[in-house]
Amino acid sequence: MFACNDLQAPLYSCVPSVSHHPLWAPVHSLKGPHSCPSPISSQARCPLLKVLRSPQDHGIDIYSFHIKSEVRSRYAMTVITSRVANLANESREVNFHVEMPKHAFISNFSMTMDGQTYNGVVKKKAEAQQQYDKAVSRGQSAGLVSSVGRTLEEFTTSVTVAAHKKVTFELTYEQLLKRRLGQYELLIKAKPTQVVKDFKIDVHIRERQGIPSSTSADHTSSFPTSQARVLFAPTRQQQRQCPGCGADGLSGDLLIVYDVNRPKTKGDLQISQGYFVHYFAPTDVNRTSKNVVFIIDQSGSMHGRKIEQTREALLKILDDVPEDDHFALITFDSTVRSWKPQLVRATPDNLEAARSFVRKIQDLGATDINAAVLEGVRMLKVFTDGQKTNKTASILILLTDGDPTSGVTNLDTIRANVKEAIGRKYTLYCLGFGFDVNYEFLEKMALQNDGVGRRIYPDSDAALQLQGFYEEVATPLLSDVEMNYAGVSDVTQTTFSQYYNGSEIVVAGHVTDNELETLRAVVKGYSEGNEVKYEDASSKNDDATDAYISDVYIQRLWAYLTVQQLLEKEVLLSGSDKEAIRERALNLSLKYSFVTPLTSMVVTKPEGDKSQVLHKPKEGKQPVSKSTAVLLQFTGPDVLPYPALQSAAFSTVALSISNPLTDGSDNL
């Protein structure tokens, strides 16, 4: 298991170790303030530690701050417990603030004072508001926790604590870790706002498939077990020594990065207590050539740093386009301009000519999204209709920073035009640059065409964000994937237009056939135009599953994934269909106590507290402070450069620190 040794060394050099392994773990050097060591994948990006300083409240002592995260087969349940004492001779207001990954669902919150526990209750939004209003009208204090939009990023509440009394806050949130670029990332935000006597982050990961200690092309090895533990427990002195900390203590992001072994190309099928989950990420598939059209906004709003970063990202992307791919470049303002009249092969000469075109992109004019996307679709159609084979994948990538202001400007009309033109033949990805863009419009248009929306934050690393997104879709492996199971119901999404290298398809459902002893999965798809088929089976009495998955995990994973997908589907529907989807998502949210865009959590607090309504920030809130980063990665053997650590036997996990940013920017 992993444990952070109690060393007399700076906090940032405290590296988790494995006592069973005498190997050394490398800490890679950094190439700049935004570079990130990536033993698992050269495309990994460091999220940054937010250093948010606030004056320590006089007399308020956070004497214990624990974060415990249990990861079972990619499903993470994280519990944050903060114990606070009011040392003053009068009552004081005590605040509790937590930031979470945006796709997490809060599932529990409680406050305990004087032996009395006040639990949060998840209710339908309207009912929660009514309960809150009644509490306020009776003179009681109530906290209301709700989600704004489809993101969950922040939780804040407070309570008045009498002199020399204590309060315990406990918050639980859940999430399914998504595989990107060949790795899973568990992000834990720690911000107690002061140095804490008893500070601990304890992460326990259990993966039936096993966790490789190295994922390089020429070296793969595994731990002797399928479990890993990261224990991070800095002393008070170490909390003060970390960069940018001081009297306010730690304030940052702990990122744990790992992958799993994949001995079976057909995936991993698990069953527990009447529910199943199927993780599918085949490793025996050849890369499929792709046809990609880049549609780039060069309107006046892209002026300055945005257009510079766009050029920078495109130049880097062009360096990575394989020669057997075909591509096209379209820029648009109020006029649509094509670099070439058709898609061309990514030969060295064509790529160099494309770079010359990119370097000359300048911002001017209005924004005609409709005409630009339709031109991209037309070019793809002409090219694919002329191909003698269907062994390629075709995608469009739109980058824009604003609303349509030229040509067709009605959003519903644009979406309808694009959907009709694409006709489910191609995949559209929409990237929204900055905070002025209509992100909901872009996301819905992408979802209607089997793609996703992604916000690009206007920070100093925006070019890396753009490049990173392209890397996620750069290597298609399978198309038109269908996942089939017998004797099951309430199954999550089972059809996928594309499967990309480094990603993972996850399907979960309810096993309804009580007589079923073995669940069988049949996966069909197309690789280079040829149909491929994978079959797998798992017994209901599989001891290996029971050893790594407790009873509740697969069921809650299924509920989480179902709600997430229903919320996405709801965006695309209208009328009675929309209401039916909302109702199902609402019922599941209530049953499993998930705080979602359809529910709120009400906490009625002790009498005498001020009333307050607590909301989540909208997706993509702007950064407010400088950042630094802490990264834990599973790596291969090497030698640690820290002299203070040479006395201990470390292995397979490295911790690195990126330089603090100097421009107050935030990372993706």
N, C-alpha and C positions, 0 to 999 in steps of 0.2 A: 504494500500500500504506500501511497505517497504521504509524506509528512514533511513539514517545513522545520528544519533543525533549529534549535535554540542557539543561535550563534551571536557572538558579539561583533556583528557586522551591520552595515547600513541596511535599512529595510529593503532597498531595491536589489540587494545581492543575496537575499534569502531565497534559496532555490529548493523546491520540493525534491525529495529523494526517494529511492526505492532501496530498502536495505538488502533486498535479495540480489541486487545487481551491482557489481563493482565497477560498472562502466561510468564514463564521464559524459555529461550532457553539454552540448555547445551553446554558448551565447553568441550569436552572430553579430558582427559589427554592423552599424547603421550607415547608410549612405547620405542621409539628410534628415531634416526635421519631419518628413512625411514618409520616410521609408520604413518598411516593416520586415523583420526577419521572418522567413517563411520556410522552415525545413519541410513542411508538409506540402505546400504548394507555392510556387513562385508568384502566384497572383494574389496571395493573401494580403489583406489590408488591416492595419492596426486601428481599432477604434481608440478614441482618445479619452484620457482621464479628465473629467471636469473639475477644476480647482475652484470651487465656489466658496468664497470666504464670507463669513458673517460673524459678528461679535458674539463671543460666548456669553450666554445669559448668566448674570451674577447669581450665584446660589443654586443654579441648576446643574446637577452632576449626572451625566450619563455614565453610570458605573458598569454597565454591561451592554454590549452590542454584539449579537450573534447573527450570522447568516448561515443557514444550513440548507444545502441543495442536494436533493436525491435525484439522480438521473437513472432511469430504468429504460433501457432500450430506446434512447433518444428523447423520452418524455421526462421533463424536468419539473419537479415540485420544489419551490424555494420558500423557505420560512425565514422571515426577518423578525428578530425579537430584540426590543430595546427596553432596558430597565433604567428608570430615571428617578432620582431623588431630589426633592426640594429641600436644600439645606438652609434656606432663608428662614427668618422668623415671621414671615408673612406668606400669604398665598401667592403663587406665581403661575403664569400660564406656561405650559410645557408643550412644545411642538414636536410632531412626528412627521418626517418627510422622507418619502421613498421614491426613487426613480426606477422604472422597470423597462425591459425590452418592449418595444411597441406592440408586438404580437402576443404578449402574455395576457392571461386573464386572471384578475384577482378572484380568489375563491374563498377567502376567509379573512376577517379582521376582528380583533377584540382588544379591549382595554380592561385592565384589572387594577382596582383601587380599593384599599381597605377590605380586602377579601371578597369584594363584589366584582364580577366580570360582566362587562357590557359588550355583547356580541353584535356584530353587523349582520343584517338580514338583507338578502338580495330579493328585490321585488321588481315588478314591472314598473317602468319609469313613472307612469302616471300615478300608480299607487304609492310609490316611494315619495313622490312630491306631496301627495295628500297627507301621508304620515308625518312628513317633515313639517308641513303647515300646521297640523294639529298640535304637534309638540311645541312649536313656537307660540301658538295661541294660548297654550296652557302655561306658558312661562318656562317650559323646559328647554334645554339646549339639545340640539340634534345636529349631527354631521351627515351630509349627504354626499356619497361618492358615486360619480357617474362617469360615463365614457362619452367623449365628444368625437363625432365622426366614427371611424373604425379603428382608432388607435388607442392604446393604453400606455401612457408614458409617465404619469406622475400621480402620486397620492400624497395628500397633505391633510393633517388634522391637528387639533390641539385640545387640551383639557386643562382646567384649573386644578392645581394640586395644592392642598393645604400645607401649612408650614410643617417641615420635618416629616412629610409623608412621601410615599413612593407610588409610581404608576408603571405598569408593564404594558407595552404595546406589542402586538403580534400580528403580522401580515403574511398571508400566503398567496403566492401566485404560481400559475402553471403555464407551461409552454411546450410545444413540440419543436425540438431542434431541427432546423432545416439544413440539409447538406448543400453547400455551395463550394465549387472549385475543389472538390475532393475532401472537404472537412466540415465538421460540425463546430459551432461556436456557442459556448455558454458564457453570456455576458452578465456579470454581477456588479451592480453599482453600490458602492459603500460610501456614505457621507454622514457620519454621526455628528459632525460640526464641532467636535472637541476631542481631545485626547481621552481615551477610554481605558480604564483599568483592566477590564476583561473584554478584549476585542478578539473576535475569532470568525473566520470564514472557513467552513467545513463542507467540502464537496465530495460526494461519493458517487462514482459512476460504475454501473454494472452493464456490461454488454455481452450477450451470449455469444456473439460472433468473435469476441476477442478484440483487443486494442493493439494495433501494430505500434512498435516503438520507432519505426522508420517507414516512410512511404516513398522513398526515393526509387527511381526506376531500376537501380541495380542492387537494392538492398531492402529486404523486408524481414522483420523479425517480430515476435510477439512476446507479451508478458506471459509468465507461467499461468496466470489466471486471467479471467475476463473482468477483473475489477480494478479500479483505480481510485485513489483518494488523494485529494489536495487539501492540506490543512495549513491555513495561513493565520498565524497568531502572533502578531508583532507586539513587542513590549511597548510601554509608554515611551521609552527613549527612542525606540525605532520609529514610532509613529511621528515623533517630532523631527526625525532626521530625514524623512523622505523629501524629495524636491517639492518646494512650494507648500509644505504642510505647516510646521511650526506649532503655535499654540492651538490652532484650529484642528489639528490632527489630520487624519487621512480624509481624502475626498477624491474618489476616483473610480475607475472601471477596471475590474479584474476579468480578463478574457481567457477562458480555457478552450483550447483548440485540440480536437482529436478526430480520428477516423476509426473505422472498424475493419477487421479482416473480412474478406469476402471469398471464402473457400468454394462456395457454390455460386456459379454465375446466375442461377435462377432466382437467387434472393434468399430471404429469411422469412419463413412463415411461422407465426406464433399464435397459440390459442391459450386462453385462460378464462375460466368462469363464464363460458358462453360467449366470449368475444374473441375476435381474431385481429391481427395486424400483419400485413405483408409488406416487407421492405424490399424493393426491387431496384437493383443497380447493377446490371450485368457488366462483366468485365471482358467478355470475349467477342465484342462487337467491333467491327472496323468503322473507322470514321467515315461519315457520309459527306461528300462535297456539298457545298451550299451556294446558293445565289442570294446575295444580300444587297439591298438598296438602302443607302444612308440618305435620309431626308433632313437637311439641316436648315434651321431658321437663321437667317442673316438679316432680320429686320432691325430697325433702329434701336429697339429695346435691348438688343444683344451687344450694344456698344461697350467698348472698354474691355474689362477683364473677362467677361463672358465669352466674347468672340475669340479672344486670345487663347483661353483655355480650351475652347472647342477646336481650334486649329491644332493646338498641342496634342489633344487627345486623338484626333483623327490621324495625325502623323504617326503616332505610336501604334494605333490600330492597324494602319496600312503596313507597318513593319511586320505584323503578325499574320497577315492574310496568306493562307497557303496557296500555292501556285495553281492547284486544281479547282479553286473557287472562282466564281464569277461575281463581279460587283459593279455597282453604279453609284455615282454621287449626284445628288440633287440639292441645290440651295434655293431658298425662296424668301422673298419679302412680299411685295405686292405682285411680283413677277416670279415665275418659276424658271430656273435655269438648270440645265443638265450638263454635266461635264462631257459626257458622250451621249449620242442618241440611243445607245443600247448598252446592255451589260457587256463587260469585256472580261476576258480571262486575266487572272492576277499574275501576269508575267512580270519580270523585273522592269521591263520598259514601261508597261502600263502603270505599274505602281509608282515609278518615278514621275511619270507624267501626272498622275493623280496627286502626288505630293506637291507638285508645282501649282496645281489648281487650288489645293487646300491653302497653301501659303498666301494666296491672293484673295481669299474670302474676306469681304468687308461688310460691315453693317450699314444698312440703308433701307428706307421704305417701310411699308406696313407689313401685315402678316396674313397671307392667304394659305391657311392650312389645308383647306379642302382641295384646291387645285394641285398643291404639291403632293399630297398623299395619293390622289387619283393618278397623277402622272407616274408616281413610283409603281403603283399597281399595274398601270398600262405597260410599263417597261418590263415588269416581271412576266406579265401574261404573254407579251410578244416573244420574249426569250424562251419561256418554258414551253409554249406551243410549238416552237421551232426545234426543241430538243427531241432527239430520237429515243431518249430513255427518260424514265422518271426516277432515276437513282440519285436525285439531289433534293436538298431541303431548301425552301425559299422563304426568306424573311425580310421584313421591312423594319427599319429602326428610325423613328421620328424623334427629333430633338427640337423642342421649342420652349420659349420662356414666357409666352403671353397668350392672350385670347386672340382668336381670329378677328382681324379688323379690315380685311379686304376680301373681295369676292363674296362667296357664301359665308355668312357670319352666324347663322342660326345653328346652335350646337347640335340640336336633334337632327337637323337636315344633314349636317356634315357626317354625323355618325351613321345615319341611314345610307348616305351615298357611299361611304367607305365600306360598310358591311356588305352592301349589294355588289360592289366592284370586286371585293376580295372573294366572296362566295365560299368561304372556308377552305380556300386553296392555299393560302399563305398565312403566315403568322405576323402580326403587327405588334411591335413593342413601342411604347410611348414614354419618352423621358421628359419630365418637366423640370426645367432649369430655374431654380430660385423659388421665391415665395409669392410672386405676382401671377404665376401661371394658374389656370383653372385646372387643378389637379384632378378633381372628380370627373371632369369631361374627358381628360386624357386616359384616366384609369378605365372608365367605362368603355371607351372606344377600343382600348387594348383588349379588355376582357371579351368584348363582342367578337374579337377576331383571334381568339386562342392565345393571346399574349398577356403581358402584365404591364402595369404602370410602375414607374420608379421616379422618385424625386431626386434630382441632382442638387445638392446644397451648394450655394454660391460662395464656397470657401476657397482657400488657397490650394486645396487638393481636389478641386472639381474635375480637373483633367484625369486624375487617377480614378475618380468615381466613374467617369464615362468609360475609361478603358476597362475598368473592372467589370462593369456590366457587360460589355462586349465579350469579355473573356468567358462569362457564364454561358453565353449562347454561341460561342465561336466553334464548338465541336459537336454538331449533331450526330447521334449514333443510331437512334431509332425514330421512326415516324409512325403515326396512326396506331398507337399502342392501345390494346384492349386487354383488360384484366378480367378474368372470368372465374367464378366460384359457384359451387353447388351447395344447396342446403343452408343458405345464408339470406339475410335481409338487412335493410337499413344500411346498405353499403355506401361508403363515401365514393367520391369520383373514381370511375373505372376506365375512362377513355382520356387519352392524352395525345395532343397533336405532335409533340416532339419530346424526345428524351435526350438530354445533353450530357456529355461527359462531365463527371464531377458532381452531378446532381443525384437525386434519388426519388423514386416514385413510392409513395406511401398510401396504402389502401387499408381501411379498417371496416369492420362490420359486426353484425350480431349473428351468431350461429344458432339457427332456429330448429334445425333437425336434431331432435333429441337422440335419435338412433344413430346419428353420424359418429363414427369412431375416428375417421380420418378425413380431414379437410384437404381437398385438392384444389390447386390453383393452376389455371392455364393462361399463359400470357402470349398474345400474338402481336406482332408488329412487323415493320418493314425496315430492312437494312440494305442500303444501296439498291432499292427497288425490289428486293427479294423478300418474300415472307419468311419470318423466323418464328419459332415457337419454343416456349419454355414451360415446363411442367414441374410442380413441386407439391409436396404433401406433408402434412403435420398431424400427429396424433393428438387427440384431446387429453391423453394421459402422458404427454411428453414431460418427463421429469426435468429435462434441461430448461424448458420454459419456466416451470414453477420455481426453479432455483434462482432465476434472474428477474422474474417479473412477479411482484406481489399481486394479490387478487384485484386491486383497484386500478392498476396502472393501465392495462389495455382498455378497460371500459372507459376510463376517464380520457385516455388518448382518443378513443373513438368519438366521444362526446365533443371534445375540443376540436378535432378535425372537422367533424360534421358541422358544428356551429360556424367555424371559419368559412367553410365552403358555402354554406347556406347564405351567409352575409354577402359573399361575393356574387352568388347567383341572384340574390334579391335585387342587386343594383341593376341587373339587366331586364327585370320583369316589370309588369304593370298590372293594375286591376286585381282581379281575384287571385291570379297566380302569384302576384307579389305578396298579397296578404297571407296566402297559405304558407309560403316560404317563411315569412316573418313570424307567423304563429308557431311553426315548428322550431325555428331557431330560438324563439322566446321560451317555449316550454322546456327545451333542453337547457337553456341558460339558467332557468329557475330550478330545475331538478338538480343540476350539478353546482349551483351557487356560483355561476360565472358572472362577473360584471362585464357586460358587453354593451354595444350601442343600444340594445333594447332593454337593458335592465339598469338598476341603480342599487347601491347598498346604503341602507339607513342605519345609523348608529345613534341611539338615544343615549345621551351622556348624563352625568350627575346634575342635579338641579343647581342652578346658579351660574352655569357656564353661558357664555355668549353664544347666540345662535349663529350658525354658519352653514353655507352651502359650498361643497367642495367639488370641483370639476376637473376633468382631465384636459390638458392642452390639446389643441388640434395637431394633426399630423404635420411634422416639419417645423416645430417652433425654432425660432432663430437662436443661435448660440449667444451666450452672454459673457464668456470668460475664456481665459487661456486654458490650454490643455496639455496633459502629458499622458503617458500610457503605461500600463502594466500588462504584459502578455505572457501567458503560460502556454507552452507548446510541447507536444510529444515529439521527440527528436531522436536522432541516432547518436552513437557514441562519439565523443570527442573530448577535448580538455577545456575546463572552465578557466577563463582569464582572471577570475577574482582570487587574489592570494588568500584572502580571508576564508575562502571556502575550500582550500586545497586539503584541509585536514579531514574532510568527511568524504564518504563514498556516495556520490551522486549519480543518478542515471535517468535517462529517458524523458526528463521534463526540463525545459529551459525557461528562464524568466529573463525578459529583456525590458529595457526602458527606452522610450523614444524621447528625443529632446523636446522641451516645452516649446510650444509655438510662440512666435513673437508678434503675431498680428491679431490675436484674439479670435482666431477662427476655430471652427469645430469640424469634426470629421464625420464621415458617413455613418 
